[in-house]
Amino acid sequence: MRLWWEVARRGWRQRSTYRTAVFAGLFTNATFGALRAYVLLAVLAQRDTVGGFDQAAVLGFVFFTQALLAPVMLFGWTDVADRVRSGDIATDLYRPVDLQLYSLATFAGRSAFELVFRSLPIVGVGVVAFRIPLPPVDLLPVVVLTIALAVLVGFALSFVLNLLAFWLLDSDGIATITTSVGFVLAGLAVPLPFLPSPFAGIAQALPWASMLQRPVEVLLGRHGGLELAGVLAVQTLWTVILLAVGQWLLTRATARVVVHGG
């Protein structure tokens, strides 16, 4: 455990080094949050609710999704893919630690930093400027759990995409496509219940929804009892599936490096 704690601390320090970038990201997220809020409020001007979302829920949804963007890294990260292209991955594979766990610890440290220094201020902007509803205190343990699962799903999905660099000359194309897909399927463009049936149900079942849509619905208190358990179960299921796929791909990739003389 001490090793993973130190690796996570390193990830925190890496993120904290670029303070100007952190501030710029915070400003950008808050600005786009305000723009999204006004667009969705214009939609609700024609009716009281859309997809079960009223004005308060929409405002909360907008700023909570903006707050979670950085911790789950919806638009991905390319650390492993970059090292595969440069050849530095050979050094990583020589380490007496599992590459997936090492990457996860680094990712966790970065996400923790983003939660403290980007997510909380963005939520603060939403509270002050738009009076968004906050989850009740008694829901805090569940909120922490669903956010942790969202971060895990975000890492596991990105790790799988990074490993494709072992087989592709350039994985940037796939990263661009999945970013565009995730923008819609995670609920960032509009809440997924706004989509027509059956597309809304299909989108809810995919892993991107477990990164933003599902945890934000928990923060808004839209689920309770068995429904809440079901949301957490789906997030957990995607975490397990994607981590298993990542480990399988890593095993295949390691063998590929050896075969090619790496």
Disulfide bonds with the S-S distance in Angstrom:
none
